[in-house]
Amino acid sequence: MQAEKTAGKVYDFEMNTIDGKPRSLSGYKGQVLLIVNTASLCGFTPQYKDLQSLYETYSVKGLRIAAFPANEFGAQEPGSDASIKSFCMSKYAVSFDLYSKIAVKGEAIHPLYRYLTTESGFPGEIPWNFSKFLVDRKGKVVARFGPDDNPMGKAVTAAVEKALAD
């Protein structure tokens, strides 16, 4: 299976934090990671609140969340990294990891999202903002959720709990 061959590959990527500092995703080794593409002007933007609740509920057990703002869908993330950070902090008191805006589809797709959508075992283009990938403690992508899947909904929380238990 392709996902078995690429387990841990997510740790090969270095990303820029929302403050522009390089950070290796290898820092998430041994933790469960939810990767999500976000936007500030989307109908799904209130999911920031649910992502924060998910983080607060499960971070003590080893869950981390990495949010990657993207502007590919209806230009719903037009702002700068600084304005995105300000919005997330003031409106949703986000305390999980925010990264610099990237492209999650199209010709300019970031290599992390190219990997997630082609080699992770959960192929397919990102359909919209707030798509989610769940990565286990060994770096294997174990689930994918669409924008409609609420972070505090049963499907996501059950998968998170299972990954944390493994």
Buried (B, 14 or more C-beta within 10 A) or exposed (E): EEBEEBBEBBBBBEBBBBEEEEBEBEEBBEBBBBBBBBBBBBEBBEBBBBBBEBBEBBBEEBBBBBBBBBBBBEEBBEBEBEEBBBBBEEEBEBEBBBBBBBBBBEEEBBEBBBBBBBBBBBEEEBEBBBBBBBBBBEBBBBBBBBBEBBBBEEBBBEBBBBBBEE
